[in-house]
Amino acid sequence: MTDTPAAIPFRHAVRFWLLLGFISFGGPAGQIALMHRELVERQRWISERRFLHALNYCMLLPGPEAQQLATYLGWLMHRTWGGVLAGVLFVLPSLLILIGLSWLYLQFGDQSLLAGLFYGIKPAVTAIVVHAAHRIGSRTLRNGWLWALAIAAFVALVAAELPFPLIVLMAAAIGWLLGRYRPGLMNGAGHAAADTGPDDQAVIGDHTPIPEHARFRSSRLLRLLLIGAGLWLLPMAVLAVVFGWQGTLTQMGAFFSQAALVTFGGAYAVLPYLAEMSVNHFHWLTTPQMMDGLALGESTPGPLIMVVAFVAFLGAQAHQVFGPDQLFLAGVAGACVATWFTFLPSFLFILAGGPLVESTHGRLGFTAPLTGISAAVVGVIASLALFFGYHVLWPQGLDAGLVSGVDWQALLLMALAMIALFVLKRGVIEVLLVCGLAGMLLGG
C-alpha cells in the first residue's frame, strides 16, 4: 500500500476545508472536535492515532493549534498544496467576515443600539476570559510547582510588567529544568494517545506507510526554509521601502511576526501582550475597542487570534496609512498584513516539521517545556481578566472611587455571564448574544 493519501479525492477535501472555515465556531476545542468527527469518525480519512499524533505536534507549537492541525492533515493527505489550501481556507472566511464587521463597527459603532450591544458584551468577554483561565488551569495545574509558576507569571505581568515573550522563555526554561530533575512533576502533558486498537479501515490508517512527500529530506527542509524566509523578507522589504521602517504597516508586519512566535497556549495567552502593545505602545486602538474586537473574534468562525485583523484594520485607519480619503482600503491592507505575518510561521512549522513528526509515531520528547509554558499561560490569562475587568467595572478609573465608581449594571451582567458559563455550562456564543441584548435594553 503506497502513497495511500491519493485515494482521498482532492476536491472533496477542498470542499470540507472551505466548509470548516465558515462553521468553525467554538474555539480550538470545538474546531478540533469538528475535524475529528468528520475526518476520523465520518469520512474515515485518517485513523484516531494518526490524528492524535498530528495534534500532539501542533500542541507543542506557538500559534493556533486548530489551524495548524488542519494544515498538517491537508498536507498529509494532499502534499504541500493540500496543506496550504487547508490552512488558508480555515482562515480566509474569518478574515473576510472580520473586515466587514470592522468596517460596520467603525461606521455604526457609536449608534445607540450598537453602543448598548457592546456595553453588554464587554462584561461577557471578561467572564469568558475568567472561564478560559479556569478551564486551562483545571487541566494544567496538577501540583504546587505548576501553581507557583502560574502565580509567578501573573505577578511578573501585573506587578513587574515583564514582557510576555520573556515570560514564555522563562516558563519554558523552568519546565525543562523540572522535566530534567523532577520528571514526575511534568508527566502527562499534551494529549494522551488514543486507547484504541489499530484502525486500518481509515484511508490513512495506523499502519499505512508514510507517503513519499512526507518523508524527511534535508534538501526539502532547506528549500522550505529558504522559501519561508523569502515570503517574510520580500513583503517586509516592500513595506519598508514604501512606508519606511517606522510606517504603520511596516511596524504591524514586524510586531505580528514577533507575536506569532510566542502564542504558546492559544490566543488568550498572547492577548495581554497584544492589547498592551496595540493600545499603549502603537496606539492603534483603545482598550474598549480592543474588548469589542475580542467579542467580534469570539462570535465569528476561525481562530480567535484573528482578532489581529480587527486590531490592524482599526490601526491602519486611525493612522490613515493611505491618506484621509482611502480609509477603508487602509483598513483592508492592515488586516491583510496582520493576517499574513501572523499565520506565515504556522505554515512553515507544519510543512518543515511535518516530515520529522511523521518519522516517529512515539512520544515527542518536548512536553516538559510545554507544560511549563501552559502553567504560566494560566497566570497570563488571569492578568488579562484583571485588565479587562478593571476597564469594565471602573470605566472612569479608580479616581471615581473604589465603590462609588463601580458600574453596577456591568457587574451584574458579568456575574450572570459567569453563572451561565460555570454553572449552566452554556456556550460562548449564547452568552455573548444574551448579554449583548441585555446591554441594548439597558442602553449602556
C-alpha positions, 0 to 999 in steps of 0.5 A: 500500500503506497502513497495511500493519501491519493485515494482521498479525492482532492476536491472533496477535501477542498470542499470540507476545508472551505466548509470548516472555515465558515462553521468553525465556531467554538474555539480550538476545542470545538474546531478540533472536535469538528475535524475529528468527527468528520475526518476520523469518525465520518469520512474515515480519512485518517485513523484516531492515532494518526490524528492524535499524533498530528495534534500532539505536534501542533500542541507543542507549537506557538500559534493556533493549534486548530489551524495548524492541525488542519494544515498538517492533515491537508498536507498529509493527505494532499502534499504541500498544496493540500496543506496550504489550501487547508490552512488558508481556507480555515482562515480566509472566511474569518478574515473576510467576515472580520473586515466587514464587521470592522468596517460596520463597527467603525461606521455604526459603532457609536449608534445607540443600539450598537453602543448598548450591544457592546456595553453588554458584551464587554462584561461577557468577554471578561467572564469568558476570559475568567472561564478560559483561565479556569478551564486551562488551569483545571487541566494544567495545574496538577501540583504546587510547582505548576501553581507557583509558576502560574502565580509567578507569571501573573505577578511578573505581568501585573506587578513587574510588567515583564514582557510576555515573550520573556515570560514564555522563555522563562516558563519554558526554561523552568519546565525543562529544568523540572522535566530534567530533575523532577520528571514526575512533576511534568508527566502527562502533558499534551494529549494522551494517545488514543486507547484504541486498537489499530484502525486500518479501515481509515484511508490513512490508517495506523499502519499505512506507510508514510507517503513519499512527500512526507518523508524527511529530506534535508534538501526539502527542509532547506528549500522550505526554509529558504522559501519561508524566509523569502515570503517574510523578507520580500513583503517586509522589504516592500513595506519598508521601502514604501512606508519606511521602517517606522510606517504603520504597516511596516511596524504591524508586519514586524510586531505580528511576526514577533507575536506569532512566535510566542502564542504558546497556549492559544490566543488568550495567552498572547492577548495581554501582550497584544492589547498592551502593545496595540493600545499603549505602545502603537496606539492603534486602538483603545482598550474598549475597542480592543474588548469589542474586537475580542467579542467580534473574534469570539462570535465569528468562525476561525481562530480567535487570534484573528482578532489581529485583523480587527486590531490592524484594520482599526490601526491602519485607519486611525493612522490613515496609512493611505491618506484621509480619503482611502480609509477603508482600503487602509483598513483592508491592507492592515488586516491583510498584513496582520493576517499574513505575518501572523499565520506565515510561521504556522505554515512553515512549522507544519510543512518543515516539521511535518516530515520529522513528526511523521518519522516517529509515531512515539512520544515527542520528547518536548512536553516538559517545556510545554507544560511549563509554558501552559502553567504560566499561560494560566497566570497570563490569562488571569492578568488579562481578566484583571485588565479587562475587568478593571476597564469594565467595572471602573470605566472612569478609573479608580479616581471615581472611587473604589465603590462609588465608581463601580458600574453596577449594571456591568457587574451584574451582567458579568456575574450572570455571564459567569453563572451561565458559563460555570454553572449552566455550562452554556456556550460562548456564543449564547452568552455573548448574544444574551448579554449583548441584548441585555446591554441594548435594553439597558442602553449602556 
